[in-house]
Amino acid sequence: MAKPSIFRLDEIDWVDERSEPNPAPEKMIAAAEQTGARRKYLARGQSGYFSQYTSMPPGFEVPPHSHSHDELFIVLSGGCRLTTDDRTVDLQARDSAALAGGHEYGFVVGADGIEFMVVRPGDAKSNFA
């Protein structure tokens, strides 16, 4: 049996988006660098989970995209307007969305910015429209 893995957010480095094997579009990376949007990886396969913590400023836009694995998107603070192919919904702190792998979605961060976690059952590849 595997030992528990502990992830201390303050001890984890922010991701260098340009060094990722499947990077986001250059325009999005540049906007993130300019505005302070950033993320940290937590679990990277421990006990079968892949997770990340993300912080984004007000108005930051993540264009339509999909992932190769299902994900649970959990809003910790702030909020966003999430758009999928069949609806648009406002998410606030403590709301979450379960998104199937291959399902396209995008979002715009609300006036208070957003901090969220994503949990997946695999190391997902991103596909931007």
C-alpha positions in Angstrom: 0.0 0.0 0.0 1.3 3.4 -1.0 2.1 5.9 1.8 0.0 9.1 1.9 1.3 12.0 -0.1 1.2 15.5 1.4 1.2 18.7 -0.8 1.9 22.0 0.9 0.8 24.7 -1.5 3.3 27.3 -0.2 6.2 24.9 -0.8 5.3 24.1 -4.4 6.8 26.2 -7.3 4.6 27.9 -9.9 4.5 26.1 -13.3 6.7 27.4 -16.1 4.0 27.3 -18.8 6.5 27.6 -21.6 8.3 24.4 -20.6 5.1 22.3 -20.6 5.1 19.4 -23.0 1.6 20.5 -24.2 1.7 24.3 -23.8 -1.3 26.6 -24.0 -1.5 29.0 -27.0 1.3 31.6 -26.8 -1.2 34.4 -26.6 -2.7 32.9 -23.5 0.7 32.3 -21.9 1.7 36.0 -22.6 -1.6 37.2 -21.1 -1.0 35.0 -18.0 2.5 36.4 -17.5 1.2 40.0 -17.9 -1.7 39.6 -15.4 -0.3 37.2 -12.9 -2.5 34.2 -13.8 -0.6 31.1 -12.6 -0.9 27.5 -11.4 0.8 24.9 -9.3 0.7 21.2 -9.8 -0.2 19.1 -6.7 -0.7 15.4 -7.2 1.0 14.1 -10.3 -0.3 10.5 -10.2 -0.1 9.7 -6.5 -2.9 7.4 -5.6 -4.2 7.8 -9.1 -4.9 11.5 -8.9 -3.7 14.5 -10.9 -4.5 17.9 -9.5 -3.6 21.6 -9.7 -4.2 24.9 -8.0 -4.8 28.0 -10.2 -5.1 31.7 -9.4 -6.3 34.2 -12.0 -7.1 37.9 -11.9 -10.4 39.5 -12.7 -11.4 39.4 -16.4 -8.8 36.7 -17.4 -10.2 34.6 -20.2 -9.6 31.0 -20.9 -10.7 30.2 -24.5 -12.7 27.2 -25.5 -10.7 24.0 -25.0 -11.1 20.4 -23.9 -9.0 17.8 -22.0 -8.2 14.2 -22.6 -9.5 13.2 -19.1 -12.5 14.0 -17.0 -12.0 16.7 -14.5 -13.6 18.2 -11.4 -13.3 22.0 -11.4 -13.7 23.3 -7.9 -14.0 27.1 -7.2 -12.2 28.0 -3.9 -12.7 31.7 -4.0 -14.0 34.4 -6.4 -15.8 33.1 -9.5 -16.2 32.8 -13.2 -18.7 32.5 -16.1 -18.2 29.0 -17.5 -19.4 28.3 -21.0 -19.9 24.8 -22.4 -21.4 23.8 -25.8 -24.9 23.7 -24.3 -25.0 26.4 -21.6 -23.4 29.3 -19.6 -23.3 29.3 -15.9 -21.8 31.5 -13.2 -19.7 29.7 -10.6 -18.9 31.1 -7.2 -16.8 30.0 -4.2 -17.6 26.4 -3.2 -19.3 25.6 -6.5 -17.9 22.9 -8.8 -18.4 21.5 -12.3 -17.7 17.9 -13.4 -16.6 18.0 -17.0 -16.2 14.9 -19.2 -13.0 14.4 -21.1 -13.3 15.8 -24.7 -16.1 18.2 -23.6 -15.2 21.7 -24.8 -15.6 24.6 -22.3 -14.1 28.0 -21.6 -14.5 30.7 -18.9 -14.1 34.3 -18.0 -13.0 35.2 -14.5 -15.3 37.4 -12.5 -14.7 40.8 -10.8 -13.1 39.2 -7.7 -10.6 37.0 -9.6 -10.6 33.3 -9.0 -8.7 30.5 -7.2 -9.7 27.0 -8.1 -8.6 23.4 -8.1 -8.9 20.8 -10.8 -8.7 17.1 -10.0 -8.4 14.5 -12.7 -7.9 10.7 -13.0 -5.1 11.1 -15.5 -2.4 13.5 -16.8 -4.7 15.3 -19.2 -3.6 16.8 -22.5 -5.3 20.2 -23.4 -6.8 20.8 -26.8 -7.5 24.5 -27.6 -10.1 25.3 -30.3 
